[in-house]
C-alpha cells in the first residue's frame, strides 16, 4: 500500500495558504493509502520560544486538522517530539551529510534575509526534516512547491547513508499540490513569515477587517474595467468558487461598472464563511476537550514509533551500532 508522510509546524495560526497548499491534500490522501502526519514542534523551536504558546499552537494544529476532516482512525496524527527516534536518526544522517548541501538550502537563506536570527537548529533543519521522513519509509511526501528542495536534500541524505553503510533508506518522492501560489493580503505569496495571511478560522468583524485590507490597484470601477488576472481578491475567490461562479465574477470585473473591489471582497468573505464555518465550530469543540486531543496524539505516536523504531534499528545495524 502506498504510504504518504508530511508535517506541519505549529508556529502560528493556520491560514488558507496552508489549507490549499497542504492540508486539503493531506486530508484527501487518507483515502488513497497509509497517511502519517506529524506536528513538527521540534522544528518550531527555531522560531517559537514560549512554552505555553508552543503547547497551545500544537493543540490547535491537531484540532484544526481533525475539524477540517482528518480521521485519526484512517490517518496517523502525532506530535514529532513523541517519537524520540527522530533525533537519533537526524544525528546519524548528519554524520554523512556534507555542509555544502546545507549551504545551498533556500529556506535557510530566505529566513535569515527576513530577519530570523540564524541558529544551528535553523541551519540543520533539513537534516531533522530528512529524519522525519526517512524513518517512515514513505513513497510520497505531499508538500508545497517551496519545500521541494528539502525533499531533494532528503533524497541526497538517504543516498549518502546507503552508500556509506547499506541500502536501508528508500528514496521518497515529492507530491505537489495542484493549487498554484496562494496570494496574501499584499498580493505576494501568503506566508506567516510575511505577515500577510488570512487565518482559516477567523470570523466576524476580524475577518471583515482582514479581507478589507487586501491590497488592490487604484482603478475606478465606475469608469474602467477591472483586471481579474492581476487581482489578489479574484485569485483567492477562485480557490473556493465553481467554474460558473468564477466566470460570473470575471464578467463582473470586466463588464459591470457597478461592481467594485468592495463587492468582490464581500463575495470572498461569504465563501470563507461557507467553506470553513462548520469546521470552525468543530474546532472550538475539540479545543474545549484537550484530554481527547492528547489521547489522539498519543495513540498516533504509538503507531508511528513502531515504524520509526524498526527503521532506526536497521540504520543502527548498518552503521555497526547495537539495536535498541
RARA-V186366 format. One record per pair of residues at least 24 apart in sequence whose ideal C-beta (glycine too) atoms are under 10 Angstrom apart, sorted by the first residue. I is the first residue (numbers start at 1). J is the second residue. D is the distance in whole Angstrom. If there is no record, write none. Layout:
# RARA-V186366
I,J,D / I,J,D
This chain:
# RARA-V186366
1,32,9 / 1,33,5 / 1,34,6 / 1,139,9 / 2,29,9 / 2,32,7 / 2,33,4 / 2,34,7 / 2,35,10 / 2,138,9 / 2,139,5 / 2,140,7 / 2,175,10 / 3,29,10 / 3,33,6 / 3,34,4 / 3,35,8 / 3,36,7 / 3,136,7 / 3,137,7 / 3,138,5 / 3,139,5 / 3,140,8 / 3,141,10 / 3,172,9 / 3,307,9 / 4,29,5 / 4,30,8 / 4,32,7 / 4,33,6 / 4,34,7 / 4,35,5 / 4,36,7 / 4,37,8 / 4,75,9 / 4,136,9 / 4,138,6 / 4,139,7 / 4,140,5 / 4,141,7 / 4,142,6 / 4,172,10 / 4,175,7 / 5,29,10 / 5,34,9 / 5,35,8 / 5,36,4 / 5,37,7 / 5,38,8 / 5,76,9 / 5,132,8 / 5,133,6 / 5,134,9 / 5,135,9 / 5,136,5 / 5,137,9 / 5,138,4 / 5,139,9 / 5,140,8 / 5,141,6 / 5,142,8 / 5,172,8 / 5,304,9 / 5,307,10 / 6,35,8 / 6,36,8 / 6,37,6 / 6,38,8 / 6,40,10 / 6,132,9 / 6,133,9 / 6,138,8 / 6,140,9 / 6,141,6 / 6,142,5 / 6,143,6 / 6,144,10 / 6,147,9 / 6,175,9 / 7,36,9 / 7,37,7 / 7,38,5 / 7,39,7 / 7,40,4 / 7,41,10 / 7,42,10 / 7,43,7 / 7,61,10 / 7,78,10 / 7,80,7 / 7,129,8 / 7,132,6 / 7,133,8 / 7,141,9 / 7,143,9 / 7,147,10 / 8,37,7 / 8,38,8 / 8,39,6 / 8,40,6 / 8,43,9 / 8,44,10 / 8,61,6 / 8,62,10 / 8,64,9 / 8,65,8 / 8,80,10 / 9,39,8 / 9,40,5 / 9,41,8 / 9,42,10 / 9,43,5 / 9,44,5 / 9,45,10 / 9,46,9 / 9,47,8 / 9,48,9 / 9,57,9 / 9,58,10 / 9,61,8 / 9,80,9 / 9,192,9 / 10,39,6 / 10,40,7 / 10,41,6 / 10,43,9 / 10,44,5 / 10,48,7 / 10,53,9 / 10,54,7 / 10,55,9 / 10,56,9 / 10,57,4 / 10,58,4 / 10,59,8 / 10,60,7 / 10,61,5 / 10,62,9 / 10,64,10 / 10,79,9 / 10,80,9 / 11,40,9 / 11,41,9 / 11,43,8 / 11,44,5 / 11,45,10 / 11,46,9 / 11,47,5 / 11,48,5 / 11,53,10 / 11,54,9 / 11,57,7 / 11,61,10 / 11,192,6 / 11,193,9 / 12,44,9 / 12,47,9 / 12,48,8 / 12,53,10 / 12,57,7 / 12,60,10 / 12,191,10 / 12,192,4 / 12,193,9 / 12,195,10 / 12,197,8 / 12,199,9 / 13,57,8 / 13,60,8 / 13,61,10 / 13,64,9 / 13,192,8 / 13,197,7 / 13,198,10 / 13,199,4 / 13,200,8 / 13,201,8 / 13,202,8 / 14,57,9 / 14,60,8 / 14,61,7 / 14,64,5 / 14,65,9 / 14,68,9 / 14,192,9 / 14,197,9 / 14,199,7 / 14,200,5 / 14,201,8 / 14,283,10 / 15,182,8 / 15,184,8 / 15,190,6 / 15,191,8 / 15,192,7 / 15,196,9 / 15,197,4 / 15,198,6 / 15,199,5 / 15,200,6 / 15,201,10 / 15,202,9 / 16,182,6 / 16,184,9 / 16,190,7 / 16,197,8 / 16,198,5 / 16,199,8 / 16,200,6 / 16,202,10 / 16,236,7 / 16,239,7 / 16,240,9 / 16,272,8 / 16,275,9 / 16,276,8 / 17,144,8 / 17,179,9 / 17,181,8 / 17,182,4 / 17,183,9 / 17,184,7 / 17,189,7 / 17,190,3 / 17,191,7 / 17,192,9 / 17,196,9 / 17,197,6 / 17,198,8 / 17,200,10 / 17,236,10 / 17,239,10 / 18,61,10 / 18,64,9 / 18,144,9 / 18,182,9 / 18,190,8 / 18,191,10 / 18,192,9 / 18,197,8 / 18,199,9 / 18,200,7 / 19,64,9 / 19,68,7 / 19,179,9 / 19,182,8 / 19,198,10 / 19,200,6 / 19,239,9 / 19,275,9 / 19,276,8 / 19,279,10 / 20,144,9 / 20,177,7 / 20,178,9 / 20,179,4 / 20,180,9 / 20,181,10 / 20,182,5 / 20,190,9 / 20,236,10 / 20,239,6 / 20,240,9 / 21,142,10 / 21,143,8 / 21,144,4 / 21,145,8 / 21,146,9 / 21,147,9 / 21,176,9 / 21,177,5 / 21,179,6 / 21,180,10 / 21,181,8 / 21,182,6 / 21,189,9 / 21,190,8 / 22,142,7 / 22,143,7 / 22,144,6 / 22,147,9 / 22,177,7 / 22,179,9 / 23,61,10 / 23,64,8 / 23,65,7 / 23,68,6 / 23,69,9 / 23,70,8 / 23,142,10 / 23,177,10 / 23,200,8 / 24,68,8 / 24,69,9 / 24,177,8 / 24,178,10 / 24,179,8 / 24,239,10 / 25,142,5 / 25,143,9 / 25,144,9 / 25,175,8 / 25,176,9 / 25,177,5 / 25,178,8 / 25,179,8 / 26,65,7 / 26,68,9 / 26,69,9 / 26,70,7 / 26,75,8 / 26,77,10 / 26,142,6 / 26,177,10 / 27,65,8 / 27,66,10 / 27,68,6 / 27,69,4 / 27,70,5 / 27,71,9 / 27,74,10 / 27,75,8 / 28,69,9 / 28,142,9 / 29,74,10 / 29,75,8 / 29,140,8 / 29,142,6 / 29,175,8 / 30,69,8 / 30,70,7 / 30,71,6 / 30,72,10 / 30,73,9 / 30,74,5 / 30,75,4 / 30,76,9 / 30,77,10 / 31,71,9 / 31,74,7 / 31,75,10 / 32,140,9 / 33,138,9 / 33,139,8 / 33,140,8 / 34,74,9 / 34,75,8 / 34,76,8 / 34,136,9 / 34,138,8 / 34,139,9 / 34,307,9 / 35,70,8 / 35,71,9 / 35,74,7 / 35,75,4 / 35,76,7 / 35,77,9 / 35,138,9 / 35,142,9 / 36,75,7 / 36,76,5 / 36,77,8 / 36,78,8 / 36,132,10 / 36,133,10 / 36,135,10 / 36,136,5 / 36,138,7 / 36,300,8 / 36,303,8 / 36,304,6 / 36,307,8 / 36,308,10 / 37,61,10 / 37,62,10 / 37,65,7 / 37,70,7 / 37,75,6 / 37,76,7 / 37,77,5 / 37,78,8 / 37,142,9 / 37,300,8 / 37,304,10 / 38,76,9 / 38,77,8 / 38,78,5 / 38,79,7 / 38,80,5 / 38,81,9 / 38,82,9 / 38,83,7 / 38,86,9 / 38,132,7 / 38,133,10 / 38,136,9 / 38,297,10 / 38,300,8 / 38,301,9 / 38,304,7 / 39,65,9 / 39,77,8 / 39,78,7 / 39,79,5 / 39,80,6 / 39,81,9 / 39,82,9 / 39,297,8 / 39,300,9 / 40,79,9 / 40,80,5 / 40,81,9 / 40,86,10 / 40,125,10 / 40,128,9 / 40,129,8 / 40,132,7 / 41,79,6 / 41,80,6 / 41,81,5 / 41,82,9 / 42,79,9 / 42,80,5 / 42,81,6 / 42,83,10 / 42,84,10 / 42,86,7 / 42,87,8 / 42,90,9 / 42,121,9 / 42,125,10 / 42,128,7 / 42,131,10 / 42,132,9 / 43,80,7 / 43,121,8 / 43,122,9 / 43,125,7 / 43,128,7 / 43,129,7 / 43,132,8 / 44,80,9 / 44,81,10 / 45,81,9 / 45,119,9 / 45,121,6 / 45,122,10 / 46,108,10 / 46,111,8 / 46,116,8 / 46,117,9 / 46,118,10 / 46,119,6 / 46,120,10 / 46,121,5 / 46,122,5 / 46,123,9 / 46,124,10 / 46,125,7 / 46,128,10 / 47,111,8 / 47,116,6 / 47,117,10 / 47,119,10 / 47,121,10 / 47,122,8 / 47,192,9 / 47,193,9 / 54,81,10 / 55,290,10 / 56,287,9 / 56,290,10 / 58,293,9 / 58,297,8 / 59,286,9 / 59,287,7 / 59,290,6 / 59,293,6 / 59,294,8 / 59,297,9 / 60,201,9 / 60,283,8 / 60,286,9 / 60,287,7 / 60,293,10 / 61,293,10 / 61,297,10 / 62,283,10 / 62,286,8 / 62,287,9 / 62,290,10 / 62,292,10 / 62,293,5 / 62,294,9 / 62,296,7 / 62,297,6 / 62,300,9 / 63,201,10 / 63,279,10 / 63,282,8 / 63,283,5 / 63,284,8 / 63,285,9 / 63,286,4 / 63,287,5 / 63,288,9 / 63,289,9 / 63,290,9 / 63,292,9 / 63,293,6 / 63,296,10 / 64,199,10 / 64,200,7 / 64,201,7 / 64,279,8 / 64,280,10 / 64,282,9 / 64,283,6 / 64,286,9 / 64,287,9 / 65,283,9 / 65,286,10 / 65,296,10 / 66,279,9 / 66,282,8 / 66,283,8 / 66,286,6 / 66,292,10 / 66,293,8 / 66,296,7 / 67,200,9 / 67,201,8 / 67,276,9 / 67,278,8 / 67,279,4 / 67,280,8 / 67,281,8 / 67,282,4 / 67,283,4 / 67,284,8 / 67,285,8 / 67,286,6 / 67,287,9 / 68,200,8 / 68,201,10 / 68,275,10 / 68,276,8 / 68,278,10 / 68,279,5 / 68,280,10 / 68,282,8 / 68,283,8 / 69,279,8 / 69,282,10 / 70,296,10 / 72,293,10 / 72,295,9 / 72,296,5 / 72,297,9 / 72,299,7 / 72,300,7 / 72,303,10 / 73,296,10 / 73,299,10 / 75,300,8 / 76,136,9 / 76,299,9 / 76,300,5 / 76,301,9 / 76,302,9 / 76,303,5 / 76,304,6 / 76,307,9 / 77,293,10 / 77,296,6 / 77,297,7 / 77,299,9 / 77,300,5 / 77,301,9 / 77,303,10 / 77,304,9 / 78,296,9 / 78,297,6 / 78,298,8 / 78,299,8 / 78,300,3 / 78,301,4 / 78,302,8 / 78,303,7 / 78,304,5 / 78,305,8 / 78,308,10 / 79,294,9 / 79,297,5 / 79,298,8 / 79,300,8 / 79,301,6 / 79,304,9 / 80,128,9 / 80,131,10 / 80,132,7 / 80,301,9 / 80,304,9 / 81,301,9 / 82,297,7 / 82,298,7 / 82,300,8 / 82,301,4 / 82,302,9 / 82,304,8 / 82,305,8 / 83,131,10 / 83,132,9 / 83,135,8 / 83,136,9 / 83,300,10 / 83,301,6 / 83,302,10 / 83,304,5 / 83,305,5 / 83,307,9 / 83,308,5 / 83,309,9 / 83,312,10 / 84,301,10 / 84,305,8 / 84,308,9 / 84,309,10 / 84,312,10 / 85,131,8 / 85,135,6 / 85,304,9 / 85,305,7 / 85,307,9 / 85,308,4 / 85,309,6 / 85,310,10 / 85,311,8 / 85,312,5 / 85,313,9 / 85,315,9 / 85,324,8 / 86,128,7 / 86,129,10 / 86,130,10 / 86,131,5 / 86,132,6 / 86,133,10 / 86,134,10 / 86,135,6 / 86,136,10 / 86,304,9 / 86,305,10 / 86,308,7 / 86,312,9 / 87,128,8 / 87,131,8 / 88,131,8 / 88,135,10 / 88,308,10 / 88,312,6 / 88,315,8 / 88,316,8 / 88,321,9 / 88,324,9 / 89,127,9 / 89,128,9 / 89,130,8 / 89,131,4 / 89,132,9 / 89,133,10 / 89,134,7 / 89,135,5 / 89,161,10 / 89,169,9 / 89,308,8 / 89,311,7 / 89,312,6 / 89,315,6 / 89,316,10 / 90,124,8 / 90,126,10 / 90,127,5 / 90,128,5 / 90,129,9 / 90,130,7 / 90,131,4 / 90,132,8 / 90,134,10 / 90,135,9 / 90,157,10 / 91,127,9 / 91,128,10 / 91,131,8 / 92,127,10 / 92,131,8 / 92,134,10 / 92,157,10 / 92,161,7 / 92,165,9 / 92,312,8 / 92,315,6 / 92,316,8 / 92,318,9 / 92,319,6 / 92,321,8 / 93,124,10 / 93,126,9 / 93,127,5 / 93,128,9 / 93,129,10 / 93,130,5 / 93,131,6 / 93,134,7 / 93,154,9 / 93,157,5 / 93,158,8 / 93,160,8 / 93,161,6 / 93,169,9 / 93,315,9 / 94,124,7 / 94,126,10 / 94,127,5 / 94,128,9 / 94,130,9 / 94,131,9 / 94,157,9 / 95,127,10 / 95,160,9 / 95,161,9 / 95,164,9 / 95,319,8 / 96,127,10 / 96,156,10 / 96,157,7 / 96,158,10 / 96,159,9 / 96,160,4 / 96,161,5 / 96,162,9 / 96,163,8 / 96,164,5 / 96,165,8 / 96,319,9 / 97,124,9 / 97,126,8 / 97,127,6 / 97,130,8 / 97,153,8 / 97,156,8 / 97,157,5 / 97,160,6 / 97,161,9 / 98,156,9 / 98,157,10 / 98,160,8 / 99,123,9 / 99,124,10 / 101,126,8 / 101,127,9 / 101,152,10 / 101,153,6 / 101,156,6 / 101,157,8 / 101,160,9 / 102,126,6 / 102,127,7 / 102,153,8 / 104,149,8 / 104,152,10 / 104,153,8 / 105,149,7 / 105,150,8 / 105,153,7 / 106,146,8 / 106,147,10 / 106,148,10 / 106,149,6 / 106,150,9 / 107,146,7 / 107,147,8 / 107,149,7 / 107,150,7 / 107,153,10 / 110,146,9 / 110,191,10 / 110,193,8 / 111,193,7 / 114,191,9 / 114,193,5 / 114,194,8 / 115,193,9 / 116,193,8 / 125,150,8 / 125,153,10 / 126,150,5 / 126,151,10 / 126,152,10 / 126,153,5 / 126,154,7 / 126,156,9 / 126,157,8 / 127,153,8 / 127,154,9 / 127,157,7 / 129,153,8 / 129,154,7 / 129,157,10 / 130,154,4 / 130,155,9 / 130,156,9 / 130,157,5 / 130,158,7 / 130,161,9 / 130,169,9 / 130,172,9 / 131,157,9 / 131,308,9 / 131,311,10 / 131,312,9 / 131,315,10 / 132,308,9 / 133,157,9 / 133,158,9 / 133,169,9 / 133,172,6 / 134,158,6 / 134,161,8 / 134,168,9 / 134,169,5 / 134,170,8 / 134,171,9 / 134,172,7 / 134,308,10 / 134,311,7 / 134,312,10 / 134,315,9 / 135,169,9 / 135,304,8 / 135,305,10 / 135,307,7 / 135,308,4 / 135,309,9 / 135,310,9 / 135,311,5 / 135,312,7 / 135,315,9 / 136,172,9 / 136,304,7 / 136,307,5 / 136,308,7 / 136,310,10 / 136,311,7 / 137,168,9 / 137,169,7 / 137,170,5 / 137,171,10 / 137,172,8 / 137,307,7 / 137,308,10 / 137,310,9 / 137,311,6 / 137,314,10 / 138,170,9 / 138,172,5 / 138,173,9 / 138,175,10 / 138,307,10 / 139,170,8 / 139,171,10 / 139,172,7 / 139,173,7 / 139,175,9 / 140,172,7 / 140,173,5 / 140,174,7 / 140,175,4 / 140,176,10 / 141,172,5 / 141,173,7 / 141,174,6 / 141,175,7 / 141,176,10 / 142,174,8 / 142,175,5 / 142,176,8 / 142,177,7 / 143,174,6 / 143,175,7 / 143,176,7 / 143,177,8 / 144,174,10 / 144,176,7 / 144,177,6 / 144,179,9 / 144,181,9 / 144,182,9 / 144,189,9 / 145,174,9 / 145,176,6 / 145,177,8 / 145,179,10 / 145,180,9 / 145,181,8 / 145,189,10 / 146,181,9 / 146,189,8 / 146,191,9 / 147,174,7 / 147,176,9 / 148,174,5 / 148,176,7 / 149,174,10 / 150,174,9 / 151,175,9 / 151,176,10 / 161,315,7 / 161,318,8 / 161,319,8 / 162,318,8 / 164,318,9 / 164,319,8 / 165,314,10 / 165,315,8 / 165,316,10 / 165,317,9 / 165,318,4 / 165,319,5 / 165,320,8 / 166,314,8 / 166,315,9 / 166,317,8 / 166,318,4 / 166,319,9 / 167,314,10 / 167,318,9 / 168,311,8 / 168,312,10 / 168,313,10 / 168,314,5 / 168,315,6 / 168,316,10 / 168,317,8 / 168,318,5 / 168,319,9 / 169,311,8 / 169,314,8 / 169,315,7 / 169,318,9 / 170,311,10 / 179,239,7 / 180,235,8 / 180,238,10 / 180,239,9 / 181,235,9 / 182,232,10 / 182,235,8 / 182,236,7 / 182,239,7 / 183,214,9 / 183,215,10 / 183,231,9 / 183,232,4 / 183,233,9 / 183,234,10 / 183,235,5 / 183,236,6 / 183,239,10 / 184,214,9 / 184,215,9 / 184,232,8 / 184,236,9 / 185,210,7 / 185,211,9 / 185,212,10 / 185,213,5 / 185,214,5 / 185,215,6 / 185,232,7 / 185,236,10 / 186,213,9 / 186,214,8 / 186,215,5 / 186,232,8 / 187,214,8 / 187,215,6 / 187,216,9 / 187,217,10 / 187,230,9 / 187,231,9 / 187,232,5 / 187,233,10 / 187,235,9 / 188,215,10 / 188,232,9 / 190,232,9 / 190,236,9 / 196,232,10 / 198,236,8 / 198,268,9 / 198,269,10 / 198,272,7 / 199,272,10 / 199,276,10 / 200,272,8 / 200,275,9 / 200,276,6 / 200,279,8 / 200,280,8 / 200,283,9 / 201,272,10 / 201,276,6 / 201,277,9 / 201,279,7 / 201,280,5 / 201,281,10 / 201,283,6 / 201,284,9 / 202,269,10 / 202,272,8 / 202,273,10 / 202,276,9 / 202,280,9 / 203,269,9 / 203,272,8 / 203,273,7 / 203,276,8 / 203,277,8 / 203,280,6 / 203,281,10 / 204,273,9 / 207,268,10 / 207,269,6 / 207,272,6 / 207,273,8 / 207,276,10 / 208,265,9 / 208,266,9 / 208,269,6 / 210,269,9 / 210,272,10 / 211,236,9 / 211,264,10 / 211,265,5 / 211,266,8 / 211,267,10 / 211,268,6 / 211,269,5 / 211,272,7 / 212,261,10 / 212,262,8 / 212,265,6 / 212,266,10 / 212,269,9 / 213,265,9 / 214,261,8 / 214,264,9 / 214,265,6 / 214,268,8 / 215,261,10 / 216,260,9 / 216,261,5 / 216,262,10 / 216,264,9 / 216,265,9 / 217,261,9 / 219,260,9 / 219,261,9 / 220,257,9 / 220,260,9 / 221,252,10 / 221,253,8 / 221,256,8 / 221,257,7 / 221,258,8 / 221,259,6 / 221,260,4 / 221,261,7 / 221,262,9 / 221,263,9 / 221,264,10 / 222,257,5 / 222,258,8 / 222,259,10 / 222,260,8 / 223,257,7 / 224,257,9 / 225,253,7 / 225,254,5 / 225,255,7 / 225,256,9 / 225,257,9 / 226,250,10 / 226,252,8 / 226,253,4 / 226,254,7 / 226,255,10 / 226,256,9 / 226,257,10 / 226,259,8 / 226,260,8 / 226,261,7 / 226,264,8 / 227,253,7 / 227,254,8 / 228,252,9 / 228,253,4 / 228,254,7 / 228,264,9 / 229,253,9 / 231,261,8 / 231,264,7 / 232,264,10 / 232,268,10 / 233,261,6 / 233,262,10 / 233,263,10 / 233,264,4 / 233,265,6 / 233,267,8 / 233,268,6 / 234,261,10 / 234,264,7 / 234,267,10 / 234,268,9 / 236,264,9 / 236,265,10 / 236,268,6 / 236,271,8 / 236,272,9 / 237,264,7 / 237,265,9 / 237,267,6 / 237,268,5 / 237,269,10 / 237,270,10 / 237,271,6 / 237,272,10 / 238,268,10 / 238,271,10 / 239,268,10 / 239,271,8 / 239,275,9 / 240,267,9 / 240,268,8 / 240,270,9 / 240,271,4 / 240,272,7 / 240,274,8 / 240,275,6 / 240,276,10 / 241,267,8 / 241,268,9 / 241,271,7 / 245,271,9
